[in-house]
Amino acid sequence: MNAEAVVGVLKVGVVAALAVIPALFLPLPAMSGPQEVDDLRGLLAPDELLRPEAMLGALISIEVDREIEADALVEELGRLSAWRTRRDVALDHLAVLYVDLDLVFNSGDRGEQALQLEDLEERISDAEGRVKILGDRGRALRQRIEASRRRLVALSLRADQLAGMLPAHTDSLTGVWDVRFIPTRESGVFTIFQNGTLITGEYVLDGGWHGSLQGTVVGGKIFLERIDAVKGRFADLSGRIDSAGLGIRGTWNERDLTANRATEGSWVATKRRRGTTAP
């Protein structure tokens, strides 16, 4: 997700959430093991009953942080893969130089041996230096990757804590929903708050799409308008809620019919239960 997308999401109702949930947004600790994760659980223990709207705003902010961190982790893993290739090449080159050194050192031609040995020793020193530098870079990469993984665990714990504090009534759509659109294959998160028949919320989708939701729910059917933070009124969604109140299946229609992509299709949403986080 780009920087503009992050700023846009954080502007949509999240500032208020930060004001009422200070403990949930303390700087992430530099965790080094399971004990630190347990300590974080203690930090997140709620002291008071919070408004669902505030918790949903906090959840959408955490989802943005999770997406940013996950993207950063993918990039670091890519760098680690490239580093392994460079390391193997450097080690192979150094091994060849060692073989050449043994051959020259054990040769019987003492006249030419001294010059060859001096040249090989210099090349080996340079190669050993490159291997050491690569080793230091690999160590730093692995440390960053482990730190990123720990941050993802911490963000998941925060999301889990907030999700567990949301209303558990099956007749309410209030909560966090994992969504998927077909045929565009977009996926992301809806945070929805239901007040009677009125629906409000926010969303974050793959590729940096984010914005707000508004609509109604009547007779087991939901009607939503997706309002993009950049393009404005973007698409209309309708769907049928399952009997358990935990799943939605429906259709969507994009308002921009000139777009060079699919402008209609189907969508599915699954409500996260207490104690669960993003898949």
C-alpha positions, -999 to 999 in steps of 0.1 A, spaced: 0 0 0 14 34 -9 19 63 15 -12 82 2 -34 52 8 -21 49 44 -27 86 51 -62 84 36 -72 55 58 -58 70 89 -78 102 83 -111 83 82 -122 81 118 -90 66 132 -78 96 150 -107 93 174 -99 56 179 -64 65 189 -76 89 215 -98 63 233 -75 33 230 -40 46 239 -27 12 252 -34 -5 220 -12 19 200 19 21 222 51 15 201 56 -21 193 82 -36 216 114 -51 203 104 -87 210 128 -115 211 108 -145 220 75 -160 233 78 -142 267 76 -108 250 45 -119 232 29 -130 265 39 -96 280 21 -79 250 -11 -98 258 -10 -84 293 -4 -49 279 -36 -51 258 -59 -61 286 -89 -37 283 -97 -15 312 -130 -3 300 -158 -11 276 -151 8 243 -174 20 217 -176 -5 187 -171 24 163 -138 33 180 -127 -4 180 -135 -7 143 -115 24 135 -86 9 154 -89 -24 136 -88 -8 102 -57 11 112 -41 -22 124 -50 -38 91 -32 -10 72 -1 -16 94 -3 -53 88 -4 -49 51 25 -25 51 45 -49 73 36 -79 52 47 -61 20 80 -51 37 86 -87 48 81 -100 13 107 -75 0 132 -85 27 127 -122 18 134 -113 -18 166 -96 -8 176 -126 13 171 -149 -17 192 -126 -39 218 -125 -11 220 -163 -10 228 -164 -47 256 -138 -43 269 -157 -12 271 -190 -30 289 -174 -60 314 -158 -37 320 -190 -18 325 -210 -50 349 -184 -63 369 -185 -30 369 -223 -31 384 -223 -66 411 -199 -55 420 -222 -26 424 -251 -50 446 -230 -73 467 -219 -43 473 -256 -33 483 -265 -68 508 -237 -71 521 -242 -36 528 -279 -43 543 -274 -77 580 -280 -82 587 -248 -102 600 -225 -75 610 -198 -100 575 -188 -110 559 -200 -78 566 -169 -58 549 -145 -82 519 -168 -86 516 -172 -48 517 -135 -43 490 -129 -69 468 -157 -55 472 -146 -19 460 -111 -29 430 -124 -48 421 -148 -19 423 -119 6 399 -99 -16 376 -128 -20 376 -135 18 368 -99 24 338 -101 0 326 -132 18 329 -115 52 309 -84 39 282 -107 25 281 -126 58 275 -94 77 248 -83 52 231 -117 55 231 -115 93 215 -80 92 189 -92 67 179 -122 89 177 -99 119 153 -75 100 132 -104 88 129 -118 123 120 -83 136 93 -80 109 78 -114 117 76 -104 154 59 -71 145 33 -91 125 27 -113 155 22 -83 177 -2 -67 152 -21 -99 150 -24 -100 188 -37 -64 188 -63 -72 162 -73 -104 181 -77 -84 213 -99 -58 196 -120 -84 177 -126 -102 210 -141 -70 225 -166 -64 197 -203 -74 202 -208 -111 198 -245 -109 188 -251 -130 157 -280 -107 147 -255 -78 143 -231 -73 114 -208 -52 135 -173 -66 132 -145 -73 109 -151 -91 76 -126 -107 52 -139 -101 17 -130 -114 -18 -142 -100 -52 -147 -121 -83 -135 -120 -111 -110 -92 -101 -95 -114 -73 -92 -84 -50 -93 -92 -13 -92 -72 18 -111 -63 49 -144 -45 57 -150 -31 92 -187 -27 96 -208 -11 123 -246 -17 123 -270 6 140 -305 -7 135 -309 -10 97 -281 14 89 -246 3 80 -214 23 81 -178 12 79 -144 14 62 -125 -9 39 -89 -17 28 -83 -38 -3 -52 -51 -21 -34 -26 -41 -40 3 -18 -77 7 -24 -94 22 7 -124 42 16 -158 41 34 -189 20 33 -225 30 39 -258 12 33 -287 -7 49 -296 -42 60 -332 -53 55 -347 -88 57 -315 -107 56 -301 -86 27 -274 -60 28 -270 -31 4 -237 -12 4 -222 17 -14 -184 16 -17 -170 51 -16 -133 52 -27 -110 77 -9 -98 89 -43 -125 82 -69 -155 89 -47 -187 68 -52 -172 37 -68 -194 7 -66 -227 -8 -54 -228 -41 -35 -257 -62 -25 -258 -96 -8 -276 -121 13 -266 -128 48 -265 -164 59 -286 -177 88 -257 -176 112 -249 -140 104 -213 -149 96 -212 -150 58 -224 -128 29 -226 -137 -8 -237 -112 -34 -230 -92 -65 -212 -59 -72 -214 -33 -99 -188 -7 -105 -201 28 -115 -172 36 -139 -183 16 -169 -154 29 -190 -128 12 -168 -104 -12 -186 -113 -41 -163 -143 -60 -150 -171 -37 -138 -194 -63 -123 -191 -97 -105 -197 -114 -73 -183 -111 -38 -181 -131 -6 -175 -120 29 -167 -140 61 -170 -125 96 -141 -130 118 -151 -147 151 -137 -139 184 -101 -149 188 -93 -150 151 -73 -127 129 -67 -124 92 -61 -156 72 
